Amino acid sequence: MAQTTSESQTERKYHSTDSAYVLPNDVIEQERLDAQAAAIVEMIGGNPCLAPIDTLSTVSTAVDIGCGTGVATIQIAQKLPATKVYGLDISPVPEQAQRMAPSNVAWAVGNILEVDWNKPGDDMMSREIFTPGGLDYVFGRMLFLGINDWPRYFSTIHEAMKSGGIVEHQDLDWKFYRVDTSECLSDTWEWHRKVVQAAEQSGLSTRAGSEAAPMMRSAGLKVMSTQEFEFSFVPSSKTPNSEAMGRYVQAKLLPQYPELLRKMLGSQDLADNEIERLIQECLRDISSEEGIHQKYTVTLAKKA
């Protein structure tokens, strides 16, 4: 079971797990995740999910993978009061979320990449949540820093879903673009090239949003739709639905960026002063103009 450990040099707490996930697990991070969840909902139109789950009468079992603080899990459970909704993460959700959750929520600790139907025992993930052919709805959001084997991720989901079941995947690409365009700004940034290299060396995808559809098809899922949104790093009136996201990034995410970059770049055999230089260039670049953003893609698919 994943637990929380601390790193004395930063006084931040992290997940004690073999997962690729590199972000902290403490009160500061939980507050950031809650603020991010609210900004995402506003960005995509006011609902946490774009799948028409509240119009379906046959959703008996659902799972929120990488549920974090449990915000989306609770929202899904409230939309589907007759559905058993699992919230799965590599560490336990905060106690406050456990107290707030409706009775149809069940929390679990684990990594979907470790599901093993052939392993004997009473593992909750393999024996209950991801029972072959048992899930009606699978939700996953912002998993790009935690999943380092996407083919296995989507093939596990496919195996665990009922025929006609829906999977909703919401995720980011790592490139940065000019507001209201697809003009890429980050291709010439040195720090960005090094971060992308570090991510890919660890098995993380830098296109977890835009490449979800082909990965789903490869797993045997039928893609129903894709929608793209601007995950703004600086607010712009040109993209009003993303202004809250820009405010969130400036207030909550950017202060955490230096530590994230130190962790990512630490695998690149760089001197400390070189890493600090790249961090300063990053902070300058990603706040360099209004509306600068990453692409956030919501992909819906179903099992035939």
N, C-alpha and C positions, 0 to 999 in steps of 0.2 A: 504493500500500500504506500502511495506517495504521501510524504509528510512535508513539513516545512523546516528548512535549515536556514541559518543566517551566515552571512559573510561579514566578518568583523571589520574588514577594511572599508566597507561601504555602509554597514549597518542596515542593509536591506535583507529581506528574507526571500528565499527561493524554494521552488518545489524540489523535494528530494526524490528524484525519479530518473529513470533512464530515457525519458522522453526527450526529443530534440528541443522542447520549449525552453526559451532562454529568459523570458520576462519574470519579474519578481512575483512573490505571493505574500503580500502584506496589506495592511490597511490602506497605504498610499495607492498601491496598485488596484485594490478593490474599488476605491473611490474613482480612479481613472476609468476602470472598466464600466462602472455604472454610468459615468458621464458619456463615455463613448457609445454605449448602448442607446442612450436617449438621443444622441446626435444622429446615429444611424437611422433610427426610426423616423426622425424628421426628414432626413435626406431621401429616404426611399418612399415617402408619402404618408407616413402616419401610422403604419402597422409594422410590427416586427417581422411578419412573414408576408411574402407575396403569393404563396400558394393559397388557393381558396379553401383552406381547411375548415373554416367555420360553416361552409355550405355542404360539407360532406357528412353523410350520416353513417358511414362505415368505418370511421377511424376509431379503433379500439385501443391501439397501442402506438405510442410515439416516443422518440428520444431526441434530446438536445445534446449533441456531441460537443465536448469542450465548453460546457455550460458556464464556466467561470464563476461569477457571483450568483448565478441562477436567475437573473432577471428575465431572460427570454423563456426559460423553462416555465416560470410562473405565469408569464403572459400567455404562452401556448396553453397551459393547463386551464387558465381562466376562459379562454376561447372554446376549449373542448372539455367541459366539466364531466362528461361521461367517459373520457379517455384516460387511460393510465399513461402518464407522461414521466419518462425517466430523464433525470438530469445527470449527465456523466462528465466527470472531469478527473484530471490526474491528481487533484487534491480535494479534500472536502470543501463544500461550499460554506460560506460564512454562516454562523449560527442564526443570525438575524433572518437570512433567507429561509433557513429551515423552519423557523417559527412562522414566517409569513406565508409559506407555501400552502395551497389548498390541499385537501386530503387525497386528491388523485395524483399527487406528485410523489415519486420515489427517487431518492438520491443514491448515486453509486460512484465509487472511486475506481478508476481504471483507465487504460489506454486502449482504444479500439484496435490499434495495431497488434495488440497482444491477444485478441480473441482467438481461441483454439478449441474447435468443436471436438477434436479427437483426444484432448487431454482429460483424464478422469478427474472428478472432483465436483465441487459445488460452486465453482466460479460464477458469480452473478452475471458477468458480461456474457459469457459463453452459454450459460445454461438458462438464462432468463431474458436478458435484454435483446441479445442478438441470436436468439433461437432461429434456425433457418425457417424462412417463410412466416415470421411472426409479426413484423413491423408494418404499420400502415403509413407512417410519416416519419421521416428522418430530417432533422434540421441541424445544420452546421454553419457557424458564422466565425469569420476571422481566425481561421485555423492555419494560416500560412506560416506562422512561426512555430508550429507544433507538429505538423505532419511531415515526415520525411520518407514516406512510402505511399504515394497517392494511388498507384495501381492496387495495392493491397487494401487501402482505405475504401475505395469505391467497390472493389470486388466483395469485400466483407459486407458492405451495405446491400449490394445486390442480392447476395445469398440470404441475408436476414429479412428482406422485404417480402411482403405478400404480393401476389400478382395484382397489378393496379395500384400498388403503393407509390407514394410520392416522396422524392428526396429534394430538399431545397438547400442549395449551397450558396453562401454569400461570402465573397472573399476579394482580396486586393491583388493587384499587380504592383510591382516595386518601382516602376518607372514614374517619373513626374512630368506633368503636361501643363501647357498654358491654358488659362481659363477658357472654357467653352469651346475647346478645340482638341484635336489629337496631335498637336505639335509637341513632340517630345523635347524636353529641356535637359534631361538627365544623362543623355548618352555621352556628353562630353565631360561629365563630372568625375574627377579622379576618385574621390571618396566613394561615390556610388558604384563605380566599377569594382572596387575592392570589396565592398559590402556584398554585392551580388556574387562575386567569386567565392566569398566565405560562405554565403548561404548555400550555394550550389554544391560546394565541397561537403557540406554537412547533410546533403540530401533534400534540403528545403527547395520548394519551387518558388521562383520569383515571378511566376505568372499563374498563381493559384486561382485567380479570378477568371481571366480570359481563356485559360486552357482547361477549365473544369468540364466544359461541354464535350470536347473530344475524349477526355479521360473517362467520362461517364459512358459515352458510347462504347469505348473499348471494354468497359466492364459489363456490357450487355444492357445498359439502361437506354431508354428512349427519351431524348431531350425534347422537352415541350416548349421552352422559351428561355431567352436570355435577355436581361435588361442591364444597361450600364449606367452608372451614376458617378458624379464627381465628388471624391472624398477630399474636400478642400483642406489645405494646410493654412491658407490665409483667406479670410472671408472676402466675398465679392458680391456686389449687388447684381452682377450678371447671372449668378446661379443662386437665387434666393433660398432654395431648399437645402443648399450646402453651407449657408452662412453659419448655422449653429455648429456644424462640423468644424469650420475654420476657427470659430471661437474656442471650441473644445480643444483643438490641437494646440493653439497658442497657449491656453491656460493649463492644460493637463498633460498633453503628450510631449511637447517640446522639452519641458524640464526633465523628462525621463530619457530623452534621446541620447545624451552623452553616455549614460551607463549601458544602454542597449548597444551602442556602437562600440564601446570598449569590449563588450563581450563578443560581438560579431567579429571585430577586427583583431581580437587577441589571438586568433588562430592563424593569422597571416604573417607571422614572424616579422612584425614591425616594432621599431623602437617606441618607447612610451611617448617621446616628444613628437614623433611622426603621427601616432594615433591621435594625439591631442590636436595637432594641426588639421588633420582630416576632419575631426569633430567640429572644429570651428568653421571650416569650409562648408560642411554639411548644414550647420545651423544658419549660415548666411544664405546658402542656396535655396533651402526649402522655405524660406520666408522672404524671398527676393522680390516677389510681385503678388498682387492681389489675385486670388483665385487659383494659384498654383495648386495642383491636385494630383492624386493617384486615381486610377480607374478602379471602381468598385463594381463587381459584376454579380448579379443574382441569377442563378441558373436553376431551373426547375426540370426535373426528369421523373419518369415513372418506370416501374418494372412491368414489362409486357405480361 
